[in-house]
Amino acid sequence: MAAISSLGLSGLPLSDLLLNLQKNESQVLNVIQGRQKAAETKLDAYSKLKASVEAFQKAAQAVGKADAFGTIAVKSGSDAFSATATSAAIPGQYSVQVNQLASSQTLVYAGRADRAADIGTGGTLKITINGEEKSLDLNGKGTSLDKLVVAINADKNIGVNATIVNDGTPGSQYRLLLTSRETGEQHAVTNIAVDGNADLDSFLGYSGGGSTAGVTVQDAKNAELTINGIAVTSQSNTVENVIDGVKLTLNQTTASAANLSLTRDDAAAKKTVEDFVKAYNSLLDTVGTLTKYTVGADNPSSPLTGDSLARSVQTRMRDALSGAIDSVNGTTLSKIGITTDSKTGKLNINDATLTKALSENLDDVKSLFSGGTSGVGARISQTAETFTRAGGLFSTTTDGLNKTIADIKKQYETTSDRIDQRMETYRAQFTQLDAMVSQMNSLSSYLSQQLSALNASKK
């Protein structure tokens, strides 16, 4: 807004008058700023409410997963192996002995003096693993040890990795190594040939049965272990589908059997339920804070006092909870120790009842929370989605508010420019008035002097 220039040569209080006019004109700007601040405060309140709904939705999704219930705690009695388990695992004690780790096959070729010299020209490398032949076109790629390593390692399907080792032998120090990319006997190379390049075929050619002329073979091995005395063979050191729901990772062999303990861990499920209840109560606190009305306060209303969207969040979440029931055995939240406070609407947990329900009726609790579309987790998550998704209720409401705020800002700028123009008009008029009155004052003073002089001469 334009500043007020100095006035008052005439002795009139024109500067004060112009300042008062400016203050009066600015009242409308204060009103516009108040509307903008109210809209921005409401927008911030919606942001907080949405964050609280999303936190509750996340807690509902966690409690709605079947794996949240019946978690199995795994304890290994040896560093030689580790294990993880899903809820499909059955609690029990197992005796595990690792007799042999799975390893990859390695083909070690005779040394060459020059790693950069081509071996023949072009050709097609063919490698057979587990009865399946893979081909690699070498035409235009070079056939030196260096170029072979690059070409083989760049092919995702060839089944082996290549490297070069310098063993220090004068005149034949560079040795090519081909190692199968996966462990176990089934992934061992059984045949290597090169079509269209006799020199390279003579060097790389291999046909199963262990070491041959020019090729030393380090055999692939399967992992061998016993579980409760039962012999188990695995192509890799990750052993699955032997014990239901358990994945074993073998790290080293053992001289004797070690214990593997699987126990049910209801503490994890209990915490998930507790987090769910905590998130719901936190949502109610947020709604309460944003919508409360304090009688007798200077500013009794909160940002969302009387807001229909805030009321809808509270009502629909409460309805989704109250209608939850296990369709198989009729288990409800109250039956597992989760009740609603009649005064606050918040959820309370009876720790002993919940612990007992998880221990004795885990399937019922699991069905209540994660039983498909009728489970508590799905019901809450679906209800929250109507609010939080793109194009949902929060999105449309905040989009409207952002448009309102933009319009208010534009109105403020337009009004401010109009006031500046008006004040400039006032200033010009007051300047003219100031000059005119100043001239009249000068004329009046001159006339008074002349009259005084005339009267003096007559006397």
Order of alpha helices (4+ residues) and beta strands (2+ residues): alpha-beta-beta-beta-beta-beta-beta-alpha-beta-beta-beta-alpha-beta-beta-beta-beta-beta-beta-beta-alpha-alpha-beta-beta-alpha-alpha-alpha-alpha
